[in-house]
Amino acid sequence: MGVWTKSNITRPVKLQYALIMSNDKNIFGCYVSITQAYPDADQQTKDLATEQGRLFRDYVWSEKGICETIKKLNQDDYGKDLKLALFQFYVNPIPMMEQALKEIEAYRKNEKSIGIPIVVNDKNFFSKSEEGRHSFLKQSVLQKLDLLAEVVKKKKLDTKMDLLKSDLEKVLT
């Protein structure tokens, strides 16, 4: 399952399980990009990359995953200028890709959407305990919401960011 692509830096990347919630009224969506090991990497490295991808997807899309939790928030409750804030999780991106990621993407006026990249790696996620992993996801999402608030203010969007942040904090606790 997934789509094989070649990134702009010629490293094989398997884009797996891109998901925008099935209810198109959700203000949040999730996307996961998992960097696979080089084709000539040893089997242990390949297995680790595969296992980390599976593990992280569970934290995003399982019944207790973060996307299951945040899908409770309906875009109609927060204004008309933002229909989708897409959390883009990049699992173990190669350094060049990580450097190319912006803290937050530009607002797409036609789509009324914005992409919000979050890098996931050994240091901030996989080396943590279960509690630490959930804490990382919660804190990352809430920190990125502050950046989203800046974009909303700069672009003069009608999105009720105080209410959105308050509601998001409630569903994440």
N, C-alpha and C positions, 0 to 999 in steps of 0.2 A: 504494500500500500504506500503511496507517495509518488513523487515525481522526481526522476533523476534530472539534474541540470548541471551545467558547468558554470561556476560562478565567474564573475568578471576577472578574477585573479587565478583562473584555471585550476582550482582545486575542486575535486568532486564533492558535491554537497547533495545530500538527499533531503528534499523538503518533505517532511512528513506531517500528516495530519493537520493541515491548515484548516482552521475552523472558525467560522463566524457562527455564533449561536443560532440554533434552528429557529428560534423566535426572533423575527427581524425587528422587534421592538426593543431589544436589549441595547443599552447604550455602550456596553463593553463586549468585546470579542477577544479571542485568543488565537495566536498563531505560534507554532513552534518550528524552528529550523535547527536541525541537528547536523553538525559537521561530522562526517564519517572519516575514518582513518584513511590515510593514503592507501591506494591499492597494493603497494609493495610493502606495507607495514606488516609486522609479525602478527600472528593470529591472536595473541594475548591483547595487543593494542586494539585490534578490530573488535574483539569480544567486549572489551571495556567500553568502547565507544557505543556499541549496540546496547549494552546493559544500561549505561547512563542515559541513553535516549529513552529506553523503555521506562526506567525509573522516573525520569522527569515528566514524561507524559502522564503518568499516574498522578503526579502532584497537580497537574493542570486539568485533566479531563475525567478523572475517576469521580465517583459519587461525592467524595469529600474534596475534590479538586477545587482549585481557586476559581476556575471558570464556571463550575457548577454553582459556586457561591455567589459570584458577582452577576450572574445572569438574572438575578432577582430585580435588578435595577432597570427601570423602563425609561427609554429616551424621552417619552412624552412628558415625564415629570420634571424635566430639567431645561426645557426650552426647545427651540426649533432649529437652531443653527448647528448643532452637533448631533449627528445620528449614530456615529460609531467612533469609539476610541478603541483602537486595536492594540492590545498588548502583544508585542512581538518578542517572543523569548528566543534568544540565540544561544544554543547549548554548545559550549566549547568552540567558539568561533576562532578561526586562525587569526593571528595578530593583525594582519593587514585588513581583514574584514572588520575586526573589532575597532580598529582605528577609524575606519570609514563610517561607522555607525554614528549617527547624531544622537544627542541626548533625547531629542524629540523631533519628529519629522514636521514638515510644513503642513499646515491645514489645507485640506483639499476641498475647495469651495463647492465644486460640482457634486462631489460625493458626500459633502458635509461630514468628513471623517478626518482622522489623524492617526498616524502610526506612532507607537510608543515603544521603542526598543529597550529590552532588558537583557543584559548578558548574564548567562548562567555558566559557572565553571567549578572546578574543584575547590578553589579558595572560598568562594562565597556560598556554595551550595552542597556539593557532593561530599566535602570533608566534614559537614555539620551533622549533628544529631537530627532525629525526626523533628523535634521541637525547633531546632535552629533552622531547618529547611523551611518550615511553615512560617517562621518569623521573617526569614529573608524574603519570601514571596510577599508577605503582607507589607513589610517595610518598603520594598522596592516599588510596589504598586502605589502606595501612599505617597512616596517621594516623587514619583513620576506625575502624580496628580497635581503636585505643586507646579511643575513645569507646564502642565496642561492649563492650569489657571492663568499662567503668564501669557500663553498663546491666546486664550479666550479674551483676556483683557486687551492685549495688543490688537487683535483683530476685531474687537468690539462685538463679540458674539453674545447672543442672549442667554447663554448657558448659565444656569444657577450653580456656580461652582461650590459655594459654601454648603448648599444643600446636598450636592452630589458627594462632596468629600465626607460630610457628616453621615450620609446614608451608607457610603462605602465603608467607613470605619465601623458602623453598626453591623453590617453583614459579615465583615471580616473578623469580628470578635466572637 
